[in-house]
């Protein structure tokens, strides 16, 4: 059973990165419409930051299946930053859902990284 879970965890992690990217892209599109109606520079900058976040989330989704420890470390740092930023702004139910998504993703990344390290040690005979 653990082998099945180990094989599914990277795919689930990838799917959550893609979901996260899609959510941020939707937010960016909605923000773009608001920027057009408000004609605000601040809203435009926020929209660009949302698109950038979506791009980074998508990139991690593509790269996470490589199994490289560096990708997992960067992804953990990036998602942790997103968690911190989620609670430093006005907080509503959408923010709570994004925070929950990021916390689940962070937990999966930690588990996947731990299993990856354990498997590497086992294959090198360190266990």
C-alpha positions as CSV (number, residue, x, y, z in Angstrom):
1,X,0.0,0.0,0.0
2,X,2.8,2.4,0.7
3,X,4.2,1.9,-2.8
4,X,0.8,2.9,-4.2
5,X,0.6,6.0,-1.9
6,X,4.2,6.9,-2.7
7,X,3.4,6.8,-6.5
8,X,0.2,8.8,-6.1
9,X,1.6,11.5,-3.9
10,X,3.7,13.3,-6.6
11,X,0.7,13.2,-9.0
12,X,-1.6,14.7,-6.3
13,X,1.1,17.3,-5.5
14,X,1.3,18.2,-9.1
15,X,-2.5,18.5,-9.4
16,X,-2.6,20.8,-6.4
17,X,0.1,23.0,-8.0
18,X,-1.9,23.2,-11.2
19,X,-5.1,23.9,-9.3
20,X,-3.3,26.7,-7.4
21,X,-2.0,28.1,-10.7
22,X,-5.6,28.0,-12.1
23,X,-7.0,29.8,-9.1
24,X,-4.4,32.5,-9.2
25,X,-5.0,32.9,-13.0
26,X,-8.8,33.3,-12.4
27,X,-8.0,35.9,-9.6
28,X,-5.7,37.8,-12.0
29,X,-8.4,37.9,-14.7
30,X,-11.0,39.2,-12.3
31,X,-8.5,41.7,-11.0
32,X,-7.7,42.8,-14.5
33,X,-11.4,43.6,-15.1
34,X,-11.5,45.5,-11.8
35,X,-8.3,47.4,-12.9
36,X,-10.0,48.4,-16.1
37,X,-13.0,49.8,-14.4
38,X,-11.1,51.5,-11.6
39,X,-8.2,52.6,-13.8
40,X,-5.8,52.0,-10.9
41,X,-2.1,51.4,-11.1
42,X,-2.1,49.5,-7.8
43,X,-4.7,47.1,-9.2
44,X,-2.5,46.6,-12.3
45,X,0.5,45.8,-10.2
46,X,-1.5,43.3,-8.1
47,X,-2.8,41.7,-11.2
48,X,0.8,41.2,-12.5
49,X,1.8,39.7,-9.2
50,X,-1.1,37.3,-9.4
51,X,-0.1,36.2,-12.9
52,X,3.5,35.7,-11.7
53,X,2.2,33.6,-8.9
54,X,0.2,31.5,-11.3
55,X,3.2,31.0,-13.6
56,X,5.5,29.9,-10.7
57,X,2.8,27.5,-9.4
58,X,2.4,26.0,-12.9
59,X,6.2,25.8,-13.2
60,X,6.4,23.9,-9.9
61,X,3.6,21.6,-11.1
62,X,5.6,20.8,-14.2
63,X,8.9,20.3,-12.4
64,X,7.7,18.5,-9.3
65,X,7.6,15.1,-10.9
66,X,11.3,15.3,-11.7
67,X,11.9,14.2,-8.1
68,X,14.9,16.5,-7.6
69,X,15.5,17.5,-4.0
70,X,16.2,21.1,-5.1
71,X,12.8,21.5,-6.7
72,X,11.1,20.2,-3.5
73,X,13.1,22.5,-1.4
74,X,12.3,25.5,-3.5
75,X,8.6,24.5,-3.7
76,X,8.5,24.2,0.1
77,X,9.9,27.7,0.5
78,X,7.6,29.2,-2.1
79,X,4.5,27.6,-0.6
80,X,5.5,28.6,2.9
81,X,5.9,32.2,1.7
82,X,2.4,32.0,0.1
83,X,1.1,30.7,3.5
84,X,2.6,33.7,5.3
85,X,1.4,36.2,2.8
86,X,-2.1,34.7,3.0
87,X,-2.5,35.7,6.6
88,X,-0.9,39.1,6.3
89,X,-3.7,40.6,4.2
90,X,-7.4,41.1,4.7
91,X,-8.7,37.6,5.5
92,X,-12.0,36.3,4.2
93,X,-13.4,33.0,3.2
94,X,-11.6,32.9,-0.2
95,X,-8.3,33.6,1.7
96,X,-9.1,30.7,4.0
97,X,-9.6,28.4,1.1
98,X,-6.4,29.4,-0.5
99,X,-4.6,29.1,2.8
100,X,-6.1,25.6,3.2
101,X,-5.0,24.6,-0.3
102,X,-1.5,25.9,0.4
103,X,-1.3,24.1,3.8
104,X,-2.3,20.8,2.2
105,X,0.2,21.3,-0.6
106,X,2.9,22.2,2.0
107,X,2.1,19.0,4.0
108,X,2.3,16.9,0.8
109,X,5.6,18.5,-0.1
110,X,7.1,17.7,3.3
111,X,5.8,14.1,3.1
112,X,7.1,13.6,-0.4
113,X,10.5,15.0,0.4
114,X,10.7,12.8,3.5
115,X,9.9,9.7,1.5
116,X,12.3,10.7,-1.2
117,X,15.1,11.1,1.4
118,X,14.2,7.8,3.0
119,X,14.1,6.0,-0.3
120,X,17.5,7.5,-1.2
121,X,19.0,6.3,2.1
122,X,17.5,2.9,1.6
123,X,18.9,2.5,-1.9
124,X,22.3,3.6,-0.8
125,X,22.2,1.1,2.2
126,X,22.2,3.7,4.9
127,X,19.1,2.3,6.7
